Amino acid sequence: MVTDTINIGISSCLLGNHVRYDGGHKLDRFIKGTLGRYVKFVPVCPEVECGLPVPRESMHLLGDATATRLLTTRTKIDHTERMRTWIGTRLNELAKEEFCGFIFKKGSPSCGMQRVKIYDEKGTLRGTGGGLFAQAFVERFPRIPVEEEGRLHDPELRERFIENVFALRRWRVSLEGGRRLARLMTFHSHEKLLLLAHSPNHYRLLGKLVGEGKGKDIERLYDEYERLFMEALRLKTTRVKNVNVLQHILGHFKKELSGSEKQEMLEIIGQYRKGYVPLIVPITLVNHYVRKYDKTHLAEQTYLNPHPVALQLRNNV
């Protein structure tokens, strides 16, 4: 059952909870204070939840990227099986949360997504990989958007992750009404420009998938659409892709825009293409014309409003 709440899993220390090995925390003020106004966080601390105390001896990964073990750094106590047993049970519980995303703590031997240091028995750095819990989560829920808090300091990565969170939320809401081809076509029609901004190839693939959907098994059709939809949104947008979308939108105003309005729009798009202004500038002007000329079909495009404006995510991309 889909509710109004957007659930996001998160490493507990990022909310300011004192669960780290040294008794401290790693509060991220943007995540808790700003993003937290729009989502409900479900905190998870693998090390505490699997029964380890606070404070505790620090741990690291031992082995290689294909077979890692979790050991305390000084006494060499192996907590791998304890952690893996907990992970199996906890993932079953988290499946009920209907997460639209998960934010992991970078560098953690349990929660780091990538570039977590892996050592050999002599303490020599062997390489990097994923933390035990983060790796298992991604394998179990490959379509849920995930990110590390450190990478969320990058404006483009932050915008993409949060955009994907809200996109998955819209998809889940659409599923609540039942799986019917007509509903899928409506959903797709609203997401077209967002898809085009991420991947013209997926834009074509999904359009063909929906267009040829009549008579196909509806469950398989929906599953394939979901897979390709989330796959597309993981691909980065670029100024070139966004300019293509903005010019596509401009083509919908051929009969309405005056000469000066069209010139202004072209100038703003050009300034965005050169990096002089952020994406929010042409988007704001487009939304103005959408309202002014009552372009209902464009107003329904999620590309123009993919997440709350107050997050200011397009002010720096």
C-alpha positions in Angstrom: 0.0 0.0 0.0 1.6 3.3 -1.1 1.2 6.2 1.4 1.9 9.9 1.1 5.3 9.3 2.8 8.5 9.0 0.8 10.6 6.6 2.8 14.4 6.8 2.4 16.8 4.5 4.3 19.9 6.1 5.7 23.0 5.3 7.7 22.0 6.3 11.2 25.0 8.4 12.0 24.2 10.8 9.2 21.1 11.9 11.2 23.3 12.8 14.2 22.8 9.5 16.1 25.7 8.6 18.3 26.3 5.1 16.9 29.8 5.2 15.4 32.7 3.1 16.8 34.0 6.1 18.7 30.6 7.1 20.1 30.3 10.0 17.7 28.1 10.8 14.7 28.4 12.3 11.2 25.4 14.6 11.0 24.8 15.9 7.5 22.7 19.1 7.9 21.5 19.2 4.3 20.2 15.6 4.5 18.5 16.0 7.8 17.5 19.6 7.8 16.6 20.3 4.2 15.8 17.0 2.5 14.3 15.8 5.7 11.4 18.2 5.2 10.2 16.2 2.3 11.0 12.5 3.2 10.8 10.2 6.1 14.2 8.7 7.0 14.5 5.1 8.3 17.8 5.0 10.1 20.0 1.8 9.9 23.3 1.1 11.7 24.4 -2.4 10.8 27.1 -2.6 13.4 24.9 -1.6 16.3 21.9 -3.5 15.1 23.9 -6.7 14.7 24.7 -6.5 18.5 28.0 -4.5 18.7 28.4 -1.9 21.4 29.0 1.9 21.4 31.8 2.7 21.6 33.6 -0.4 20.1 36.8 -1.3 18.4 37.1 0.0 14.9 36.8 -2.6 12.0 38.0 -3.0 8.5 37.5 -5.3 5.5 40.0 -8.1 4.9 40.5 -10.1 1.7 39.6 -8.9 -1.7 36.6 -7.3 -3.6 35.1 -10.8 -4.3 35.5 -12.2 -0.8 35.7 -9.8 2.1 35.6 -10.4 5.8 34.9 -7.9 8.6 37.5 -7.9 11.3 38.3 -5.6 14.2 41.5 -3.7 13.5 43.5 -4.5 16.7 42.2 -7.8 18.1 41.4 -9.3 14.7 37.9 -10.6 15.9 36.0 -11.8 12.9 32.4 -10.4 12.8 31.6 -11.5 9.2 29.1 -14.2 10.0 27.4 -12.2 12.7 27.0 -9.3 10.2 25.8 -11.5 7.3 23.2 -13.2 9.4 21.9 -9.9 10.5 21.9 -8.6 7.0 19.7 -11.5 5.7 17.1 -10.8 8.4 17.2 -7.0 8.1 16.8 -6.9 4.3 13.6 -8.9 4.6 12.3 -6.3 7.1 13.5 -3.3 5.0 11.7 -4.8 2.0 8.4 -3.8 3.7 9.5 -0.1 3.9 9.0 0.5 0.2 12.1 2.7 0.1 12.5 5.2 -2.7 16.2 5.6 -2.0 19.0 4.9 0.5 21.8 7.2 1.6 25.0 5.4 2.8 27.9 6.6 4.9 31.0 6.7 2.7 34.1 4.7 3.7 32.3 2.5 6.2 33.2 -1.3 6.2 29.5 -2.0 6.5 27.8 1.0 4.8 30.2 2.3 2.2 29.0 1.8 -1.4 32.4 1.9 -3.0 36.0 2.7 -2.5 36.0 1.1 1.0 39.5 0.1 1.8 40.3 -3.7 1.8 43.4 -5.0 3.5 45.3 -8.2 3.7 46.3 -10.1 6.9 49.5 -8.0 7.2 47.6 -4.7 7.1 48.6 -3.9 3.6 46.0 -2.2 1.4 44.9 -4.6 -1.3 42.2 -2.6 -3.0 38.7 -1.2 -2.5 35.1 -2.5 -2.6 31.7 -2.1 -1.1 30.7 -2.4 2.6 29.0 -5.7 3.5 25.5 -4.2 4.1 25.6 -1.7 1.3 26.7 -4.3 -1.2 24.0 -6.7 -0.1 21.3 -3.9 -0.2 22.2 -3.0 -3.8 22.1 -6.6 -4.9 18.7 -7.2 -3.2 17.2 -3.9 -4.4 18.9 -3.0 -7.7 16.2 -0.5 -8.8 16.2 1.6 -5.7 18.3 4.8 -6.0 21.3 4.8 -3.7 24.1 7.3 -3.0 26.8 8.1 -0.5 26.5 11.3 1.6 29.9 12.5 0.4 28.9 12.3 -3.2 25.7 14.3 -2.4 27.9 17.4 -1.9 28.3 17.4 -5.7 25.4 19.4 -7.1 24.9 17.2 -10.2 24.9 13.9 -8.2 22.6 15.4 -5.6 20.1 16.6 -8.2 20.2 13.2 -10.0 19.7 11.1 -6.8 16.8 13.2 -5.5 15.2 13.4 -8.9 15.4 9.6 -9.0 13.8 9.3 -5.6 10.8 11.4 -6.6 10.6 9.5 -9.9 10.4 6.1 -8.2 7.8 7.6 -5.9 5.7 8.6 -8.9 6.1 5.2 -10.3 5.0 3.5 -7.1 1.9 5.8 -7.0 1.0 4.8 -10.5 1.2 1.2 -9.6 -1.4 1.8 -6.8 -4.1 2.2 -9.4 -3.5 -1.2 -10.9 -1.5 -2.4 -13.9 -3.3 -1.4 -17.2 -1.8 -0.4 -20.5 -3.8 2.9 -20.5 -2.3 3.8 -17.1 1.2 3.0 -18.3 0.7 5.1 -21.4 -0.4 8.1 -19.2 2.6 7.7 -16.9 5.0 7.5 -19.8 3.5 10.5 -21.5 4.2 12.6 -18.4 7.8 11.3 -18.1 8.9 11.7 -21.8 10.9 14.8 -21.5 12.6 13.7 -18.3 13.7 10.5 -20.1 14.9 12.4 -23.1 17.1 14.6 -20.8 18.7 11.5 -19.4 18.9 9.1 -22.3 17.6 9.6 -25.8 18.1 5.9 -26.4 15.9 4.9 -23.4 13.4 7.5 -24.5 13.0 5.6 -27.8 13.1 2.1 -26.2 10.4 3.0 -23.7 8.3 4.7 -26.3 8.5 1.6 -28.5 7.8 -0.7 -25.5 4.6 1.2 -24.6 3.5 1.6 -28.2 3.7 -2.1 -28.8 2.3 -3.1 -25.5 -1.2 -4.1 -26.6 -1.7 -7.8 -26.2 1.5 -8.4 -24.1 1.6 -9.8 -20.6 0.9 -6.8 -18.5 3.1 -7.9 -15.5 6.1 -8.5 -17.8 5.4 -5.2 -19.6 5.4 -3.3 -16.3 8.5 -5.0 -15.0 10.4 -4.2 -18.2 9.2 -0.6 -18.2 10.3 -0.2 -14.5 13.7 -1.7 -15.3 14.4 0.6 -18.3 12.9 3.6 -16.6 15.1 3.5 -13.5 18.1 2.5 -15.7 17.6 5.6 -17.8 17.4 7.9 -14.8 20.7 6.6 -13.5 22.4 8.1 -16.6 23.6 11.6 -16.2 22.0 14.6 -17.9 24.3 17.1 -19.7 23.9 20.6 -21.0 23.7 19.3 -24.5 20.8 16.9 -23.6 19.0 19.6 -21.6 19.4 22.1 -24.5 17.9 19.5 -26.8 14.9 19.1 -24.5 14.5 22.9 -24.1 14.5 23.3 -27.9 12.0 20.5 -28.2 9.8 22.4 -25.7 10.2 25.6 -27.7 8.8 23.9 -30.7 5.4 23.6 -28.9 5.1 27.4 -28.8 5.5 28.1 -32.6 2.1 29.8 -32.8 2.0 31.5 -29.4 5.4 33.2 -28.8 5.9 36.7 -30.2 9.2 37.4 -31.9 10.7 39.0 -28.9 9.6 36.2 -26.6 11.1 33.6 -28.9 14.3 35.6 -29.1 14.5 35.8 -25.3 14.0 32.1 -24.9 16.7 31.3 -27.5 19.1 33.7 -25.7 18.5 32.1 -22.3 19.0 28.6 -23.7 22.2 29.8 -25.3 23.4 31.3 -22.0 22.6 28.0 -20.3 24.4 26.0 -23.0 27.6 28.1 -22.4 27.4 27.7 -18.6 26.5 31.3 -17.8 23.3 30.5 -16.1 22.0 27.3 -14.3 19.2 25.1 -15.5 16.6 26.8 -13.3 16.8 30.0 -15.4 15.4 28.5 -18.7 13.1 26.2 -16.8 11.5 29.1 -15.0 11.0 31.0 -18.2 9.5 27.9 -19.8 7.1 27.4 -16.9 6.1 31.0 -17.3 5.1 30.5 -20.9 3.4 27.2 -20.1 1.1 29.1 -17.7 0.7 32.1 -19.9 -0.3 30.1 -23.0 -2.1 27.4 -21.0 -0.1 24.5 -22.4 -1.6 21.7 -20.3 0.3 18.9 -22.0 3.6 20.6 -21.1 2.5 21.4 -17.6 2.1 17.7 -17.0 5.7 17.0 -17.9 7.7 16.0 -14.8 10.8 17.4 -16.4 9.6 20.9 -15.6 9.0 20.1 -11.9 10.7 16.8 -11.0 11.2 17.7 -7.3 10.3 20.5 -4.8 11.6 23.9 -6.0 12.6 24.8 -2.4 15.4 22.2 -2.6 17.1 24.5 -5.2 18.6 21.5 -6.9 18.6 23.1 -10.3 20.2 26.3 -9.1 23.7 24.9 -9.5 23.5 22.5 -12.5 
